[in-house]
Amino acid sequence: MGSTTRTLPLSFPRRLLLSETRPSSPSPSSSSSRNTPPRLVPRPDHPIAFLKGFLDRPKEVGSILPSSRWMERRITRTADIQSARIVVELGPGTGGTTKALLRAMAPDATLLAIEINPDFCDLLQRTLDDPRLIVHRGSAAEIAAALTEHGLAAPDVVLSGIPFSTMPEPIALAILSSVKESLPLGGRFVAYQFRDVVHILGKRIFGPASVQLELLNVPPMRVYRWECD
């Protein structure tokens, strides 16, 4: 988010940074294919995959790096994920936070992940095999329609890591209104952001939020929590 430019370290272990995709078995008559080196591609769970998504769609991805494990723990605790039966995640990206939510959720809970980026949707569906997860390609401003499409009741929690600071204000307000309209009495909305734009706009819809700061994240991130009353 913003204009900060970060340089990724060049010392990532090769086995973590890349995975090998080898060509199919060559026919006996094909000598050239025997000399074809394996194609190296970023692992889907590596920060490079997240960076690629940021570079392709910078206004839809909130950071050049996924959240740290400390950040993920703070998010799940702040949202009280263990007690939730229906959870909505806005902008799951490459699925780092999604995995943390699934680890914290009850066995009978459901996670609806709403993602507008088709590449991230494909990645989530390929790499996360959990019957509690529903990946929905669509807009965060249409939460009610997504819930109806998948036969889900009102969520206990809505979480968002989408970058409110890079989107036009009318769209940001439409998303926040969609969140409030989808939540029942006592429902929780948790947003984690580098900047305070979501809090400034969220006050118009929800009122003031409780705020925490996670310093063990690069860069440090704010976590906002609202409750519908």
C-alpha positions as CSV (number, residue, x, y, z in Angstrom):
1,M,0.0,0.0,0.0
2,G,1.1,3.6,-0.4
3,S,4.3,4.5,-2.2
4,T,6.8,2.7,-0.1
5,T,9.1,0.5,-2.1
6,R,10.6,-2.6,-0.5
7,T,13.4,-4.8,-1.8
8,L,13.0,-8.5,-1.2
9,P,16.1,-10.2,0.1
10,L,18.0,-12.2,-2.5
11,S,19.0,-15.0,-0.1
12,F,15.7,-17.0,-0.2
13,P,16.6,-20.8,-0.2
14,R,16.1,-22.1,-3.7
15,R,13.9,-24.9,-2.5
16,L,11.5,-22.4,-0.8
17,L,11.5,-19.9,-3.6
18,L,11.0,-22.2,-6.5
19,S,9.3,-25.4,-7.4
20,E,10.2,-27.5,-10.4
21,T,7.7,-28.2,-13.2
22,R,9.1,-30.9,-15.5
23,P,7.9,-31.5,-19.0
24,S,5.9,-34.6,-19.8
25,S,7.9,-37.7,-20.7
26,P,9.5,-37.3,-24.1
27,S,8.8,-39.6,-27.0
28,P,11.7,-41.8,-28.1
29,S,12.0,-39.7,-31.3
30,S,12.3,-36.4,-29.4
31,S,15.9,-35.6,-28.5
32,S,15.4,-31.9,-27.8
33,S,12.8,-32.5,-25.1
34,R,15.4,-34.6,-23.2
35,N,17.6,-31.6,-22.9
36,T,14.8,-29.2,-21.8
37,P,15.6,-28.0,-18.2
38,P,12.8,-28.1,-15.6
39,R,10.7,-24.9,-15.6
40,L,11.0,-23.0,-12.3
41,V,8.0,-21.2,-10.9
42,P,7.3,-19.5,-7.6
43,R,5.7,-21.7,-5.0
44,P,2.1,-20.6,-4.4
45,D,2.6,-20.0,-0.7
46,H,5.8,-18.0,-1.2
47,P,6.0,-14.1,-0.8
48,I,7.0,-13.9,-4.5
49,A,3.5,-15.2,-5.4
50,F,2.0,-12.4,-3.3
51,L,4.3,-9.8,-4.8
52,K,3.3,-10.9,-8.3
53,G,-0.4,-10.3,-7.4
54,F,0.5,-6.8,-6.0
55,L,2.4,-5.9,-9.1
56,D,-0.4,-7.1,-11.4
57,R,-3.2,-5.4,-9.4
58,P,-1.7,-2.9,-7.0
59,K,-5.0,-1.2,-6.1
60,E,-6.6,-4.6,-5.1
61,V,-3.7,-6.0,-3.0
62,G,-3.0,-4.3,0.3
63,S,0.8,-5.1,0.5
64,I,3.8,-6.5,-1.3
65,L,4.2,-9.1,1.4
66,P,1.7,-11.4,3.2
67,S,0.9,-10.9,6.9
68,S,3.3,-12.4,9.4
69,R,2.3,-15.3,11.7
70,W,2.1,-12.8,14.6
71,M,-0.3,-10.7,12.6
72,E,-2.4,-13.7,11.8
73,R,-2.6,-14.7,15.4
74,R,-3.7,-11.2,16.4
75,I,-6.4,-11.2,13.7
76,T,-7.9,-14.5,14.8
77,R,-7.8,-13.5,18.5
78,T,-9.3,-10.0,17.8
79,A,-12.1,-11.5,15.7
80,D,-12.8,-14.3,18.2
81,I,-12.7,-16.8,15.4
82,Q,-13.1,-19.9,17.6
83,S,-16.6,-18.9,18.6
84,A,-17.8,-18.1,15.0
85,R,-19.9,-20.4,12.9
86,I,-20.0,-18.3,9.7
87,V,-17.0,-16.2,8.8
88,V,-16.6,-13.9,5.8
89,E,-13.1,-12.9,4.6
90,L,-12.8,-10.0,2.2
91,G,-9.7,-10.1,-0.1
92,P,-8.0,-13.4,1.0
93,G,-5.2,-12.9,-1.6
94,T,-2.8,-15.9,-1.6
95,G,-4.5,-17.4,1.4
96,G,-2.0,-16.9,4.2
97,T,-4.7,-15.4,6.6
98,T,-7.2,-17.8,5.2
99,K,-5.1,-20.7,6.4
100,A,-4.8,-19.1,9.9
101,L,-8.6,-18.6,10.0
102,L,-9.2,-22.2,9.1
103,R,-6.8,-23.4,11.8
104,A,-8.6,-21.4,14.4
105,M,-12.2,-22.1,13.3
106,A,-14.5,-24.8,14.8
107,P,-14.8,-28.0,12.8
108,D,-18.4,-27.2,11.9
109,A,-17.8,-23.5,10.9
110,T,-17.9,-22.1,7.4
111,L,-15.5,-19.6,5.8
112,L,-16.7,-17.6,2.8
113,A,-13.7,-16.0,1.1
114,I,-14.7,-13.2,-1.3
115,E,-11.9,-12.4,-3.8
116,I,-12.1,-10.1,-6.9
117,N,-8.8,-11.2,-8.4
118,P,-9.4,-14.3,-10.6
119,D,-5.8,-15.5,-10.3
120,F,-6.0,-15.5,-6.5
121,C,-9.3,-17.3,-6.7
122,D,-7.7,-20.1,-8.8
123,L,-4.8,-20.3,-6.4
124,L,-7.0,-20.6,-3.3
125,Q,-9.1,-23.3,-4.9
126,R,-6.0,-25.3,-6.0
127,T,-4.0,-25.1,-2.8
128,L,-6.6,-25.1,0.0
129,D,-8.5,-28.3,0.4
130,D,-10.8,-27.8,3.3
131,P,-14.6,-28.5,3.1
132,R,-15.3,-25.5,5.4
133,L,-13.9,-23.1,2.8
134,I,-16.0,-21.5,0.0
135,V,-14.1,-19.4,-2.5
136,H,-16.3,-16.8,-4.1
137,R,-15.2,-14.6,-6.9
138,G,-16.9,-11.2,-6.6
139,S,-17.0,-7.8,-5.1
140,A,-16.7,-7.0,-1.4
141,A,-19.5,-4.6,-1.9
142,E,-21.9,-7.5,-2.5
143,I,-21.6,-9.6,0.6
144,A,-25.3,-10.3,1.0
145,A,-25.6,-11.6,-2.6
146,A,-22.6,-13.9,-2.0
147,L,-24.1,-15.3,1.2
148,T,-27.5,-15.9,-0.5
149,E,-25.8,-17.6,-3.5
150,H,-24.1,-20.1,-1.2
151,G,-27.1,-20.6,1.2
152,L,-25.4,-19.0,4.2
153,A,-27.0,-17.1,7.1
154,A,-25.6,-13.8,8.5
155,P,-22.0,-14.1,9.5
156,D,-20.7,-13.8,13.0
157,V,-17.5,-12.1,11.7
158,V,-16.4,-10.2,8.7
159,L,-12.6,-9.7,8.2
160,S,-11.0,-7.5,5.7
161,G,-7.4,-6.9,4.5
162,I,-8.3,-5.1,1.3
163,P,-6.6,-1.7,0.9
164,F,-9.2,1.0,1.6
165,S,-6.5,3.7,1.2
166,T,-6.1,2.9,-2.6
167,M,-9.7,2.8,-3.6
168,P,-12.2,5.6,-4.4
169,E,-14.1,6.7,-1.4
170,P,-17.6,5.8,-2.8
171,I,-16.4,2.2,-3.3
172,A,-14.9,2.1,0.2
173,L,-18.1,3.3,1.7
174,A,-20.1,0.9,-0.3
175,I,-18.0,-2.0,1.0
176,L,-18.3,-0.8,4.6
177,S,-22.1,-0.4,4.2
178,S,-22.2,-4.0,2.7
179,V,-20.4,-5.3,5.8
180,K,-22.8,-3.6,8.2
181,E,-25.9,-4.7,6.3
182,S,-24.6,-8.3,6.4
183,L,-23.8,-8.5,10.1
184,P,-26.5,-9.4,12.8
185,L,-26.7,-7.7,16.2
186,G,-23.5,-8.5,18.0
187,G,-21.6,-9.3,14.8
188,R,-18.0,-8.3,14.5
189,F,-16.1,-6.5,11.8
190,V,-12.3,-6.7,11.9
191,A,-10.1,-4.8,9.4
192,Y,-6.3,-4.9,9.4
193,Q,-4.5,-2.1,7.6
194,F,-1.2,-0.1,7.4
195,R,-3.1,3.2,7.2
196,D,-6.1,4.6,9.1
197,V,-8.3,5.3,6.1
198,V,-10.6,2.4,7.0
199,H,-11.1,3.8,10.5
200,I,-11.8,7.3,9.3
201,L,-14.5,6.0,6.9
202,G,-15.7,3.3,9.2
203,K,-16.6,5.9,11.8
204,R,-19.3,7.1,9.4
205,I,-20.9,3.6,9.2
206,F,-20.1,1.9,12.6
207,G,-18.8,4.7,14.9
208,P,-15.3,4.5,16.5
209,A,-13.4,1.2,16.5
210,S,-11.1,-0.4,19.1
211,V,-7.6,-0.3,17.7
212,Q,-4.5,-2.5,18.2
213,L,-1.1,-2.3,16.7
214,E,0.9,-5.3,15.6
215,L,4.6,-4.4,15.7
216,L,5.8,-7.9,14.7
217,N,4.7,-7.4,11.1
218,V,6.5,-5.8,8.1
219,P,5.5,-3.1,8.1
220,P,3.6,-2.7,11.5
221,M,-0.2,-3.0,11.0
222,R,-3.2,-1.7,12.8
223,V,-6.1,-4.0,13.6
224,Y,-9.6,-2.3,13.9
225,R,-12.6,-4.0,15.5
226,W,-16.2,-2.9,15.4
227,E,-19.3,-4.6,16.9
228,C,-22.8,-4.1,15.6
229,D,-25.2,-3.0,18.3
